[in-house]
Structure formats: C-alpha cells, structure tokens
C-alpha cells in the first residue's frame, strides 16, 4: 500500500461535494497549494499545515494535509465517482 493510501485510511474521513461557478478553482484558492510549505498564510494549508514534503519523506509517511481538493474538473469527476459511486450527476460545473 502506498503512503497516501495508508494515510487516507488512518482515521475518519468526511467527503463532500462542492458545486458552483469555478468550484474547483475557488476551493483550491481557499485551501492553498498541496505542499503546506508553499501555501500562503490565510489558506487552510498555510495556516494549519505542519508537515513538509522533506519531513514526510524522511519519516516515510505521506504529507498529512488537513484537507484534499481536486486539482481539475476531470480529477473531480474521477474522485466523485470513488466517493459517491451511486450519484448520477458527477460533472462539476467548471
């Protein structure tokens, strides 16, 4: 099992779907870049991220982000199909 998979099953997860104009882009703007060290203050990862990529690789664990967001509408479609397999409309609006 890879590092990310191990991390994702290590505790409770809450999945949700956000919809609206530019939903993926707006969500990513609120969350910040994937690597907490690159996330500016005022973003969720910038304010609350505490593990760098270097530290996670040294420890042999995934970068433990508080939140995940799809990086593109296509990625969102794929991830929605994993989390909500019986949901009919899986196409983000942006």
C-alpha positions as CSV (number, residue, x, y, z in Angstrom):
1,X,0.0,0.0,0.0
2,X,1.4,3.4,-0.9
3,X,1.9,6.2,1.6
4,X,-1.1,8.3,0.5
5,X,-3.4,5.3,0.8
6,X,-2.1,4.4,4.3
7,X,-2.7,8.0,5.4
8,X,-6.2,8.2,3.9
9,X,-7.3,5.1,5.8
10,X,-5.6,6.0,9.1
11,X,-8.6,7.9,10.5
12,X,-12.0,9.3,9.9
13,X,-12.7,11.0,6.6
14,X,-15.5,13.3,5.6
15,X,-16.2,13.6,1.9
16,X,-18.3,16.4,0.4
17,X,-19.1,17.8,-3.0
18,X,-18.9,21.5,-3.6
19,X,-20.7,23.0,-6.6
20,X,-20.8,26.4,-8.2
21,X,-19.1,28.6,-10.7
22,X,-15.4,27.9,-10.7
23,X,-15.9,25.4,-7.8
24,X,-12.5,23.7,-8.3
25,X,-10.6,26.9,-8.7
26,X,-12.3,28.6,-5.7
27,X,-11.9,25.6,-3.4
28,X,-8.2,25.4,-4.3
29,X,-7.7,29.1,-3.6
30,X,-9.2,28.7,-0.1
31,X,-7.2,25.5,0.6
32,X,-3.8,26.6,-0.9
33,X,-1.2,24.6,-2.8
34,X,-0.7,20.9,-2.0
35,X,2.5,21.3,-0.2
36,X,1.9,23.2,3.1
37,X,5.3,25.0,2.9
38,X,4.2,26.6,-0.4
39,X,0.8,27.6,0.9
40,X,0.4,31.3,1.8
41,X,-1.0,32.5,5.2
42,X,-4.8,32.8,5.1
43,X,-5.2,29.4,3.4
44,X,-6.2,26.3,5.2
45,X,-2.9,24.6,4.4
46,X,-0.8,27.7,5.0
47,X,-2.4,28.3,8.5
48,X,-2.7,24.7,9.6
49,X,-0.3,22.5,7.6
50,X,2.6,21.3,9.6
51,X,4.5,18.6,7.7
52,X,6.8,19.4,4.8
53,X,7.5,17.1,1.9
54,X,11.0,16.6,3.1
55,X,10.0,15.7,6.6
56,X,7.3,13.3,5.4
57,X,9.7,11.5,3.0
58,X,12.3,11.2,5.8
59,X,9.7,9.7,8.1
60,X,8.3,7.5,5.3
61,X,4.8,9.0,5.6
62,X,2.6,11.0,3.3
63,X,2.3,14.7,3.6
64,X,-0.6,14.9,6.0
65,X,-2.8,17.7,4.8
66,X,-6.0,18.6,6.7
67,X,-8.0,18.8,3.5
68,X,-7.9,17.5,0.0
69,X,-9.3,19.1,-3.1
70,X,-9.4,18.0,-6.7
71,X,-6.9,19.8,-8.9
72,X,-9.1,20.0,-12.0
73,X,-12.7,19.3,-13.1
74,X,-11.6,15.9,-14.7
75,X,-9.9,14.9,-11.4
76,X,-13.1,16.0,-9.6
77,X,-15.2,13.7,-11.8
78,X,-13.0,10.8,-11.1
79,X,-12.8,11.4,-7.3
80,X,-16.6,11.9,-7.1
81,X,-17.1,8.5,-8.7
82,X,-15.0,7.0,-5.9
83,X,-16.6,8.7,-3.0
84,X,-20.2,8.8,-4.4
85,X,-20.5,5.8,-6.8
86,X,-24.3,5.9,-7.0
87,X,-24.5,9.6,-7.6
88,X,-25.9,10.2,-11.1
89,X,-24.6,13.7,-12.0
90,X,-20.8,13.7,-11.5
91,X,-19.8,16.6,-13.7
92,X,-18.5,19.7,-11.9
93,X,-19.8,23.0,-13.4
94,X,-16.3,24.4,-14.2
